Amino acid sequence: MHRESDLLFALLALHHALAPREAVLGSIAVWLADSTQPLPEHLAAAASLSRRRRKAIEALLDAALEEAAGDAARALSQTQVDPALARELVELRLPPHLQVPLLAAAERAPGTTAADGTRYRLGTEIGRGGLGRVVEAQDSRLGREVAIKLVIAAAPEHVSGRFEREARLTARLDHPHVVPVHDFGAMTADGTRQLFLCMKRIHGRDLGSLVDLIAKEDPAALDAWSRARLLGVFQDICLGVAYAHSKDVIHRDLKPSNVMIGEFGETLVVDWGLAKVLGETEPVEVSRALQRITTTARHAQEPELPVGEVLPRAPTLVSAAARPKPPLSHHDATVVPGRTRPASTSLTLEGDILGTPAYMPPEQASGRIAEMDARSDIWSLGAILYELLTLGPPFAATTLEEVMAKVKEGKVEPPSSRAAHRQAARTGKPHPFLAPVPAELDAIVARAMGLRRESRYASALDLHRDVQLFLEGVKERERSEREAREFAETGQRELAAFRALGEKFNLARETSKRVERELHAAATAEARRPAWDAEDEVHRLESQRIDAFTRANAAFSAALARRPDSREALDGKCDLFIERYLDAERRRDRSEMQMQWNVLGQYDLDGRARARLQAPGKLTLRAFRYTCDCLKPVKKKGWGAAHVEDERIAFEDGVGQPRLKPPPDSSVVPRIAFRPKGARWGHRHDCPREEVKGIGITIARFEEKDRRFVAVSETLIGKTPLAGAELARGSYRCVLIPSAASGLAPAVVPVKIDRGGKWEQDVRLYAIDDIPAGHLYVPGGPFASGPQAGDPGMTGDVFMRRDAVTCREYLDYVNDLCAEGRLAEARSRLPRGTDRPYFVEEKKKGKVRFRLPDRKEDPQLAWEDTWPACAMSWHDALAWCAWESARTGVVVSIPSGHEFEKASRGVDGRAFPFGDHGDMAFSNVSRGSRGVMGPAPVGTAPADISVYGVRDLAGNMKTWCLDCNVDPKRPARGTRGGAWSMGVESGHSAEVGGLPSTGRRWFIGFRTVVRPQAWE
């Protein structure tokens, strides 16, 4: 008996490093093969466990069982299991009663599907079968649309094993013409725990539906498709099947409805539920099901059909009962001159799709399931090719039994004869797709659909090759070359249109955003019309761009169908998919990038196109220092620097008017006023500077590990000036390390190397004493800005405070005001809620002082010295900066939005300071890893640190920014950063909030910056 507690014993031993991974996996494999001995005994022998270690594991097991109230399955689901380990264990063929809690445990790990299914937001049902259904869904983590296949809760236990088998089998087929699998596991849907399979959501139609449209002479289909293009699709199918065969996988249910044509012309073989790995033992339930097909079909009785009608094409073995949704593999009726019959003939077997007689090879139809191999799929490919040539399945019959009999007999009417008969039966003009079928194609179909397996093609590649040879026939070479050239020229014109429309689309999208941004929140429908028009223009251009891509892709495909070695068409295809790759890269959609890369590889025969995408870039760094002392703290009595809060923006009635053009002297940032008059601090543009040579430069590449960007393989790349150092494209962290004798501080300089690009930067180095205590140097320069990191940003040098201003530091400020006799001002600056200030006022010996509240005085928010200060207004933050400026002799301010964003994300456009994946484990946000919702001492989240070393930018406390969040709307001011009371998304580096400058919130504080440039 395979007990959950035994498996838990081994996993706890691995998790607590009490047994090596190899010993755990090996002992589990032996235990699954022979359960007569408990797993702990196997593990003890394999890992040479000492008595002390074994007792420690048993203690851990007892604690886990006690926490789960003795329920071993529950305890197993609550432990921590690495998803990769879970997949390895599943591949060892764990029994279903062990798989479910194991997968649930793996889902608890970061990066897997949440146990409650929150990663995937389920939408409309796409299709349904007897034991499962497919729904469209949204992957909230990657922001993409996917398709989710679910097993219904009431399905028999063996179905879980079959479903898992389908997932594992499909996942191993990584090919552009096989539908990709993204994820597999269990989720809660419809209130029950269900296994799911996450796949690419294909927008398009299946090949069978396309053939029906062509048969019905749909104008759009006839305009977009030709026989040559259909043969190109068939070749793609052959390539996908050939790849599966190279992995010893046979499909066993190939038919037009199991081939999807995407809206951009992609060809994908889908529905591998009946597939088999050759050489592996067939699961009993699948073997029995397939063995019974022939028997079930032989005894199925069909009602008589009216004269002139035929059996619907591709009768599918599904439940015969009426269903509210179409089956997962659905095929319409064969089109007969003057009549159609869309009903479907069905047979029942446990509610599963088990095969389609019209495309079923003779050995399968005869019940010889054990004889099925790759050549069985070749027969089905021949049947698909037959349909593409004749617009109908290979066998016309009036009953299902007759179809099965003809399949087993193996006599196939040549496609040329069937097409000619169908053409002759038509009235009106001839059908373009029923043109005479060449004898070469008749021969290809006859060989593919041979009765004996030995007479068929040996491989799908051989079938593909013969179709290719036909397309390249000597008699038609000259015509093919001419047509290929013409199609390639058409494709190049459409490619140019696609690119031009892309530029227009991007411009229109930015215009639409700007128009929407400028609208007043209470705008009337008439006032919103410009925004609607701008949005409609975006949709129109997007539609035109898709059409241009489709036409270009079709033209290049047609050219390649005539001349597969056409350099113009291959280059055009490469250019098209490079554009698609770059689109996905701009969206940071890694899965789509991988798909386009794989598709590109089909046409980039010499590797030139992929080399363009992998082209290295060059890095140039120079170092400079100022030779003046403009950053020396001012020690003069009475010196001060404070922001003047009159922005001089054009307003009407005190409300910002976005449509009102500001006067030339207006400013969205408050200016600085110095005292005494004429005082200054900071470097001016004409300050003398000199180049610093010989500064050592280390470099480390950022790689993603455990959902975070980590700088790895740090090495010395050279010394300043560094000129044209070649680097692979990617994101890097450079550190300029001056000698101790120079008195200069090190500088962290992140760089992003684009393909074939150049990163050139002059880095200003500052003396150690020039950088205020507690501040970090963020060098100025360009960075990727905005929600999609697609906007160019630019900042100057800035020294940013490592941590937010703390409660103790803010308390010192208000008490200093008290000491100066400015009690009224001190009271006005106190952090406060809607009804009261948060600091406690005390009077001792005639002097008023303030202190932080304790838990008894403020149980909701018991303040701590090291918390970031909060609940003060934007004006309060500037007042603290003025106080700090007077104390330190430098100009202290709060960051602009761009300064904050760059300090958070560096230059590579990452979404968060720690990488692209927002996770509650990395920052202090609502429902975060601390388990307590509230502020935390600064620096509590060690992962929430930027490349420059600035902390708590993605959580804990938002910060006021100097500039407006929506320019130039007064009195709103911008806020940035994550907060303890908000979700992970609030910590996105480009997330911008806003609040009236007088507003106070207990999730908004501030941090300071010192800008070395003088305020002109």
N, C-alpha and C positions, 0 to 999 in steps of 0.2 A: 504494500500500500504506500503510495507516494503522499506523505503527509505535509501539510503546509508548515508545521512547526519544524520539520527537518530542513526544508528549504530555507526557512527563516534563520535557523542555526548557522547555516553556511554563509548566508548573506551578512549576518551580524559579524561573523568572524572576519570576513573580507573588509567590511566597512570600518571595523576598529583595528585593522592591520594586525590581526591575530593569526591570519593564515594568508599565504600568497595567492594571487589571482589564479595562477596556473593550477595550483592544487585544488582550489575551489571549483573551477570549471571542470577539471578532470574528474573529480569525485562526483560531481553532479551527473556528468555523462555516464559514469559507471553505475550510479544509483538508478538512473532512468532505465538502464538496460537490465538491471538486476536489483529489485527492491526487497529481496529477501533479507538483506542486511540494512539497518538504518543508515541514513546519510551521514550522521555524525561519526559512525564507525569508519566509513569510507574516507571521510575527511581527516580523521585522526591519523589514519595510516598514511594517506597521501602527503599530509603536511607535517608529519612527525610531531603532533601536538603533545606538549608536556601536560602533566596533570594540572599544573597551575593555569595554563592557558585554557584548557578545556573547562575547568571550573569557572573561569572568567566569562567564557562564552555562554555557559549554562546560566550564569547569573544575569547576563544581558538578555537571554531568551526569557527567563522568568519575569524580568522587569517588563519586557515588551508584552508578554501575555497578560500580566497583571493589569497593565494600562489598557489593554483591549478587552478586559473583563473575561479573559480566558478564551476569547475567540481567536484562533490561530490565523484564519483567513484575514480577519480584520487587522490583526497585528502585522501580518505580512504586507498588507496594502498601505500601512502607515509608516513603514520603514523607509529609509532613503536608499534608492537604487539608481545607479547611473543608467541613463537611457541606452547607451551603447551596450552595457552589460545585459540589460533586459532583452535587447534584440538578439544577442548571442544566445541567451538562455532559451528564448522562444524558438530559435533555429535548431535547438537540441530536441525540439518536439516535446515540450512540456505538456502534460495533460491539461485540458481546458480548465479544470478547477484550480490549477496553479497559475495558469496564464492570466486570468482576470485580475486577481489581487496583485500579481507582479507588474502588469501594465499600469494598474492604478498607482502603484508605488513609483514607477518610473515617471508618471505624469506629475508627481510632486516635485521632481527636479526642475531647476530653471531651464527654460527653453523647450519644454515639451508641452503638449496640449493640456490645458488646465482640466482638472477632474470634473469641473462643472461645465466644461465645454465652452468657456468664455472666449477661447481663442477664435473659435469659428462661430460666426453668427449665421444660423441657418435661415435660408430664405425659401423661395418657391420650390415645390417639388417638380422635378424634371421628368422623372419616370418611376415606375413601380413594377416589381415582380412579385412572385409568390412569397419569397422570403426576404426581400429587401426593397429598398427604394433609393433613389438618387435625388439629392436636393442641391440647388445652388447655394453657395455660402460665401461669406466674406472672412478672409483671414485677417483678423484685426492686428496681428503682430506685424505682418509684412504689407498690409494694405492692398491685398490683391483678391481677385475673385477666383474661387475654386469650386470644384464639384465634390460633394461628400456622398459616398455610398454607405448606407447604413443597413445593418442586419436587424430585422424586426425583433422585438424583445421576446416574442413567443416562438422563435425559431428553435428547432431541435438542437441539442448540444453539438451534434456532429457538424452542423452548419458553421459553427464558430471555427472549427478546424479547417473547413474548406475555404472559409472567408480569409483566414490567416494565410492559408496556402496561396490563394490568389494574390494577396498583398505581397508576400515574399517573392513569388514568382515574377510578378509584373515589375517589382522594384529592381530586379536584377537585369531588366532589359532597358539599358540606357541608350536609346537610339532616337534620332530625330523623327522617325516615322512610327514610333511606338508611344502611346499615350503615357506621359510621365506620372509617377506616383510621388507625392510630396510627403505624405505622413500616414501613419497607421496606428491605431490604438483604440481606446474606449472613451466614450463621452456620455454625458447625460443628455438624452433627447426624449421629448414627450414623457418626461418624468421617470424614465427607466434608463438603466445602464446598457449601452449598445456599442458593439464594435463598429468602427468606422474606417473607411479608406478614403484619403484625401487625394484628389487627382486634379490635373489641369482642367480648368473650365474651358471647353472648346466652343467658341462661337462660330457657328457655321451650320452645315447640314451633312447628313450621312450620304454616302455615295449612291445608295439605293434611291433616296429622295431626289438626288440630282438627276439620276437616270430617268426617273418618272417625269420630272419637269421637262427634260429634253424630249422624252417620248410624247408629251402633251404639247410640244412645240411652244414652250414658254419663250417669249421673245428675248427676255434678258438672258436666259440660259443658252439659247441658240447663238446669241451675240457674243457671249463670254467664252463659250466652249466649242471645241472641235474634236473630231475623232483623234487627231494627233495629241491634243492636250489630255484627253482621257487615257491614251496610252502612256503618257508621261506620269499620270497619277498611278496607273497600274504598275509602272516600273518602281515608283516609290513604295507601293505595297510590297512588291517583290523584295526590295531592299530591306524593309522592316522585318518581313518574314524570314529572309535569309539570315539576318542578324540573330533573330530568335533561334533559328536552327543551329547557328554556330555556338549557341549556348545550350544546345540539346533540349530546347523547348519547342514543342509543337502546339499550335493554336487549337485545332480540332473544331473550330466553329467559324471559319472564314466565310464571309458573305458580304455583299455590298453594304448592308446596314451596319456592319461592324467596322466600316472604314469611314472616318470623319474627314471632311474637307473644311478647313478653317476659313474664316473670312479673309485672311491674307494668303490663302492658297496652300496652307499646310496640309499634309496628308498624314493621318495618324491611324494606325491599326488599334482598335479598342476591344474591350470585353474579352479578357483572357481568363474568364471564370472556368472554362473547360480545358484550359491548357494543361499540358503534362510535361514533366521533365523526364526525358528518355533515360532509362537505366535506373530510375527510382521506383520504388514500390508505389503503385496506385492506391490512394485511400480507398477503403472498401466501399464507402457510400458512393463515390464517384464511379468506380468500376462497375458496381451493380446498376447504377443509373444508366450508364451508357450501354451496358449489356442488354437492358430492357427496352431500348429505343425501338429496335426492329420489331420486337413482339408487340409493343404498344401500338406502333404504326400499322402493323399488319391487321390488327383487329379493329382499328378505328373505322367507323362507317361514316361516309359522307352523304348528305342528301343529294338527290339528283340536281344537276344544274340545267338551266334553260339552254336550249340549243344555241351554239355560238359563243358560249362563255367557257372560260377555262378556269382551272384551279388557281386561286390567288398565288402570286409569286412568293417563294420562300416561306411556305407554311412553317411557323415556329412552334416548337414543342413547349408550350406554356400552359398554364391553367386554362381550361376551357370555360370556366365561369366568367360571367360578365365582370369587368373591372372598371373602376372609375378613372384609372390612369392607363395609358398605353404601356405595354411591356418594355423592359429595358432594351431589348433588341426588337425593333419594330420594322416591318417592311410592308409597303402597300401592295395592292393587287397588281397583277400584270395588266398592262394596257392592251386591250383587244380592239381592233377597229370598230368604232361605233359603240363599244360597251366597256365598262369596267366593273369589277366587283371588289370593293375595298375591304370586305369582311376578311377575317383571318381564320384559317383552319388550325385548330390547336389540339394538343394532346396533353394529358395530365401526368406528372410524375413529381410528387413532393413540391409542386409549385415552382420548380427551377427550370430555367432554359437549358435544354439538354442537346440541342442540335437542330439543324435545318435540313430536311431531306433533299431539297433541290440542289444543295451545295455539299451534300454529304458523300464522301467517297464510297465506292462499292463495298469495300471491306467493312466499313462502319455500318452501312445499311444492312449488311448481311449478318451483323452481330459479331464479327471477328475483331473485337476491340483490341485484343492483344497484338494484332498485326499492324496496328496503326503506327506510322512513323512519319518522317518529314515528307515522304512522297504522298501521304494522305493529304497534307496541306497543299501540295503541288496540284492535286486534282481539284481542290476547291478554288485555287487560284485560276486554274483553267476555266472553271465555271463562271468566275467573276469576269474574266476576259471575254468569255462567250456573251455575257450580258452586255458588256460595253460595246460589243460589235453588232448586237442584234436588238438591243433595248428590251430584252426579255430573258428569263432563265433558260437553262439548257433543255428542260423537259416540260412540255405542255401536256396536261392531263386533266381528267375530270374528277379524280378521287386521289386522296393521299396514298392509298394502297397502290394505285397505278404509278404514281411518282416513284415510290420505293421500288417497284418492280422494274421500271425503266433504268433507275440508277444501278440496280444490281445486274441488270442485263448489259449495261455499258454501251449501248448503241446510241451514239450522239449524232444528230443531224448536223452536218457541217454549217458553220455560221453563215457562209455565203448563201447557202440554200435557204436557211431560215430568214435571213435579211431580205432576200429576193422575194420570198413569199409574202412577207409582211409589207414590203413596198408595193407589190402587185395588188394587195387587198385594199390599198388606200384609194381614196378619191381626192381629186385635186392635185396640187403640185407635189412632187416627190419629197420625201423627208430627207434632209441633208445627211442625217446620221445613218440612214439605211442605204447609203451608196454601196456599190459592189464591194464585197470583202475580198481582198487579194488572196490568192492561193497560199502565199507564205503564211498568212495569219491562220487560215484553215489548218495548215499543217502544225502550227504551234499549238493550237487548241487541241487538235487530235492527239498530239503526243502528251500534252499535259493531262488530258482526261482519259488516258489509257486504262483499260479494264484491269490489267495486271500491273502491279506496282513496278515491276522490273522494266516495263515498257515506257514508263513516264520519265520526265526529266530527273536527273540525279539530285539536282539542287535548285532552289529558287533563283540563284545567281545564273544558272544555265538558262532558265526560262527568261530572266531579265535580259541576258545576252542575246538570245534569239530575237526578242522583240526589238532590241537595239539594232541588231543586224538588219532586221526588216526596215527599220527607219533609216538605216544608212545604206540601203540597197544600191548597188552599182547603177542600176537603171535610173534611179531617182536621185543620184548624188548631185548632179548639176542643179536640178530643181530644188533639192533640199538646201544646197548651199545658198542659192539665191533667196529662197524664202527665209532661211535662217538669218541672212544678212538684213533682210527687210524687217523681220520681227525684232532683231537686235536694235536696229535703228529706231523702231517704234518704242521699244523698251527704254532706250536712252532718252528719247523725248519725254516719255512719261516719268522717267527717273528725275529728269531736270524739273518737271512740273511738281513732282512729289517734294523735292527739296525746296523749291520756291514756295510751295504751299506751306511747308513746315515753318519757314521764316514768317510768312504772313500769319500763320496760326499762333505762333509764339507772341507776335506783336499784338494780335487781337486779344489774346488771353490777358496780356498785361494791361491793355486798354480797358478790358472788361473789369478787371480787378480795381483799376484806378477809378473808373466811373462809379462802381459799387461803393468804393471807399468814400467817395466824395458826397454820397447821398446822405441826407439827413435821416435819422432813424424814423422820424414820423412823416417821411415823404409820401405824398399821395400816389395813386396809381399812375396818374398822368406824369407826375414828376419822375417816376421810376421808369418810364418808357425808354429813355436813353440807355439805362442799364440793361433792360430787356433786349433792346436792339443789339447792344454790344455782345450780350451772351448768345443771342441767335447767330451772330456773325461767327463766333467761336465754333458753334456746332456746325455751321455750314462749311467752314473751312476744314474742320476735322473730317466731315463726311467726304469732301472733295479730296482730301489727302488720302483717305482710305481707298477711294476709287482709283486715284492715280497709282497708288501702290499695287492694287489688284491688277490694273491694266499693265503696269510695268512688269510685274511678276509673271503674269500670263504670257506677255510677249516674249520675255526671256525664256520661259518654260517651253513655249512653242518653238523658239529658235533652237533650244537644246534638244527638243524632240526630233528636230530635223538634222542637227549637227551637234552631237554631244560634246565635241571638242571645240565648239565655237568660242574663241577667246573673247569676242565682244559680249556674248551672252553670259559667259561665266563671270567676266568682270562686272557686268551689270548686276547679275545675281549677288555677287559679293558686295557691291556697293549698296544694294538694297538692304541686305541683312546687316551690313555695317551700320547703316542708318538706324535700323531697328535696335541693334545692340547699343548704339549711343543713346537712343531714346530711353531704353531700359536703364542704362547707366545713370542718366540724369535723374531718373526716378529712384535710383538706388535699389532697383528690383533685381536681386542677384539670381533668382531662379530664371527670370526671363532672359537675363544676360547669358546664363548658361545655355538656355534653349537656343538663342540666336547664334551663340558661338558654335554649337553643335551643327545647326543648319548651315552656317557659313562653311564649316568644314567639308560639307558635301560638294561645294562648288569651288572652293579654294584649293585646287589640285596641286599647285606648286607652293602653297603656303605664303604667298605674297600678301594676301589680304590680312591674314591673321598676324603677320609680322608688322603690318601697319598698326594694328591695335595694340601690339606689344612693344612698339618702338620705344627705346629708352629716351630719357631726357638728360639735360645737363644742369649742373648746379654751380652757381658762382656766388661766393660770399666775400665781402670786404668788410673790414672793421675800421671804425673811426672813433675818435674821442674829442671832446671839447677841451680847449686849453685855457678857458676862462673859469672863473669861480662864481658864475651866475646862480648856481644851485646852493650856495652857502647859506645856511639859515640866517635870517635877519634878526639881529639882537637889539635893534633900536627900541627904546621905550616908546610905547604908544603905537607900535607898528601893528597893522592888521590887514586882512584881506577878506572880503565878504561879498557874496553874490548879491547883486541888486535885482530885485524880483519884478521889475517892470519891463516886460519883454518887448514892448512896442510892436504888437501884432495888430493887424487891421481887424477890428471887431465892430459889431453892431449890437447894441443893447446888452453888452456884456457876454454875448454868446459868440463863439468862433464861427465865422462864415467861410466855409471851405471854398465857395465859388468867388469870394472876394479876393482880388489880387493884392498881396501885401505890398506896402511901399518899399522902395529899394533899401532903406536903412533898417528894415525890420529884422528881428532875430528870434529864432525859436529857442535859444538858450540864454539864460540870464547872464549879463556881463558881470565882471568882477570890479569892485571898487576898492582901491587901496587907501590906506592912511599911514602916515600923513600924505597929503597930496603930492603926487610926483613919484611916490615909492613904486618900486617894481621888484619882481622876482622871476627867475626863469630865463632860459636861453632864448635869444632872438634869432631871427633867420640869418643875421649877419655875424653871429658869434663865431670866433675863429675855431677851427677844428683841424685835426691832422689824422692821417691814416696810421693805423696800428698794424704793423706786420709781425708775423711770426707767432700769432695766437693759435694755439692748438685747437683743432675742431674734431670732436667725436660725433659719430652718427649712428643711429639705431633705427631700424625699420619697425613700423607699427604693424603688428599682426593681431588678429582676433583670437583670444583664448578665453574660454569660459565666459563668452558674451561680452568681453571687455577688450579694448585696444591696449596692447602691451608692447612697449618698446623692447625689441630683442636684438641680440647679436651686435651689441655696441662695440664700435671699433674706431680707431683713429683714422680719419680720412685724409688729413693734411693740415696745413697751416694757412693762416690768412696772408695774402689774398689767395682764395681758392678759386681757380678759373676753369670752368667747363668740365667739371668732374662728371663722368657719365654714370647715371644711375638708372636702374629699372624703374618703371613707373610705379608710383605708390606714395605712401605718406611716411615721413621720416621726422625724427627729432634730432636736431643738431644742437650741440652745446659748445659755445666758445669759452675756453678756459684760459684766462690770462694767468701769468705767473704771479706768485704772491708779492713779489717785489714791485709789480706795476701798480698795486693799490686798486686795480679795477675789479669789478664784480663779474662773475660768470654770467653768460646770457644764454637762455634757452631759446632756440630759434627753430620752430617747426617749419617744415617745407613740404610742398606737395609737387611731385614730379609727374607731369602729364605726358602722354605719349608724344614723343618727338618735341616736347616743349622745353622751355628754358626757365629756370627759377634764378633770378638775379636779385640780390638784396644787399644793400648797404646797412650794416648793423652798427648802431651807435652804442659804445660801451661807456658805462658810468662808473665813477669811483664808488667804492663800497660805502663811503660816508655820505654819498649823494642820495642813496636810496633810503628813504625813511624806514625806521625800525618797524617790523611787522608787515612791510610791503614787499611785493615781488615785481620784477621787471617784465613787462609785456612789450616786446619790441613792436614798433609800428610797421605797417605794410599792408599788402592785400590779403584778403581771406574770403572764403566762400560763405555767403550770407543768405538768409531767408529760409523759409520752411523747407524748401527742397534743395537748399544750398546751391541755388542756381543764380543768385544775384551777386554781383561783385561788391565787396565791401572794402573799406580802407580806413585805417586808424593811424594816429600818430603814436609816438612812444608814450607809455603811461606806466606809473608805478601803482599797482593795485594792491590794496590791503588783502592779505592772505585770508583773513576771517572777517566776518561782519562785526560791526561795533557791538560790544557786549552790554548787558544790563549794568554791570558795575561801571563801565566806562561812561555810559550815559548818566548814571546816577551821580558820578563825580562831577559831571557838567552842571546838573541842576543844583547840586549843593554848592558848587563854586559860585553860581549866580546868587544863591542865598548869602554866601559869605561876603559878596560885594554889595549887599543891600538891595538886590534886585528881586525881591520875593515875588512880586506880581508876575514878573517875566518868568521866573522859575515855575510858578504854578501853571502858567499858560503853556509851558513846554513839556509838562508831564505826560507820559503815556496814559491814555485814557480810553475807556469804553464809551458807550452811549450815555451812561448815567453817572460815571464817576471816574476819577483818576485811579491808576493802579498803584502808584507809589504811596507809601504811608507817610503822612506828615507828623512830625514830633517836635515839641518845643521843650528844650532843656536849658536852664539858666538864661532864659530870655532869648535864646537863639533857636530859630526854626531850621530843622534839618529834615531830609527825606531818607527813607530806607525802603528796601524791597519788601513786599508782603510775604508773610510765611503761609504755610498751608492752612492754618486756622483762619487767617484773615482773608485769604483768597483761595479756597479749595479748588476752584476751576483752573486757576493759573498761578500756582505757587512758584514765584520767580526764583531763578538761581543766578548767581553772579556771572556765570560763564555762558548763559543763554545769549543768543543774539537779541539785542534790544528790539522792541516792536511797539506797535500801537502809537507811533508818532507820525505827524504829518510830513509832507515834503518840505514845508517851511521849517519845521523843527530840525530835520536832517541838515538843511543848509545852515541853520543857526549853530548846530554842533560843529559843523565844518569851520565856521568863522571862529568859534572858540578855540578849536584845535589849531587853526592857522596862527592865531595870536600866541598860543603857547609854544608852538614848534618853530615859528619863523619861516614856514613854507606855505604855499597856497594849497589848501586841502579842499577837495570838492567831492562830489559823488559822480559815478560813471555815467557816460552817455550810453544809449542802447547798443551802439556798435562796439563800444569799448567792452561792455559786459559780454556781448555775444562772442567777440574774439577771444577774450580771456577764458570763456567757457569751452569753445569748440576748437580753438586753434585755427589752422588754415585749411584743414582738409574737409570741412563740411560735415563732420560727425554730428549726430543728432544730440548727443549728451556729452558731458565732459569725459566720460569713461568709454564711449563708443556709440554704436548705432542702436543698441538694444536697451530700452528703458526697462528697468527691473526694480521692484520694491526693495530688493536686497542691497542695492547699491547706494541708496540715498534715503534721507529721512522724509518720507512722504506718508500720506494716509495709508493705513494698513501695511506699513513697512515692516522691515525685519526686526525692529526694536520691540514690536508687540505693544507699544504704547503710543497713542496718538497725541502728540504734543511737541513743543520745542525741545531741542536737545542741546547740550553744550556744544560750542563750536568745535568742528573737527571730529565729531563722534562717528561719522560715516567715512571710514578710511578709503572706500572706493570712489567717493564723490570728490575727486580731485582732478584738476585740469592738467594739461601738458605743462603749463607754467607753474603748477603747484598751488593754485588758488583753490580753496576748499569750499564745500557746501554751496555750490552754484546750482545744483539740480534738486536741492531739497533743503529742509529746515526752515529757511525764512526768505521770502521774496525781498528784493531791494528796490528802493526808489531810484529812478534814473533822472538825469538832469534834463533831458529833452522830452518833447511831447511824444505820446504814443501814436497819435494821429495828428500829423502836422497840418495846419497850425492851430488845432482846437484847444483853446484855453477854456476852463482852468484845468483840464485833464493833464496829468503827467504820467509818464511811462513807468511800468514796473516790470522787472525781469526775474527769472529764476523760479525754482520749485519751492514748495511750501509744505510744511508738516501736515496741513489740513487739506491738501489737494492730492490728486492722483499723480501717477508717474509722468503723465503727459505734460504737467505744468512745468517740469524741469527741462523740457526741450530747449535747446540753446537759442532757438529763434522765437520762442513763445513770447508774445508781448501782451501785457495787460495795461490797464490804465485806471486812474482814480483821480477825482478832484484833488488838487494840491493841498486842500485843507482836510482831506479825509484821513481817517486813522483805522487801521485794521490790525488785529493781533497776529496776522500772518505776514505783515509787511514791516521790514526794518530797513537797514541801509548798511552799505560798506563804503569806504572812501577810496579815492584815488588822488595821486599827486601827479600832475602833468609837468614834465620838465620844460615844456615850451612856455614861453612868457605869454600871458594874456594881453594881446595887442588891443 
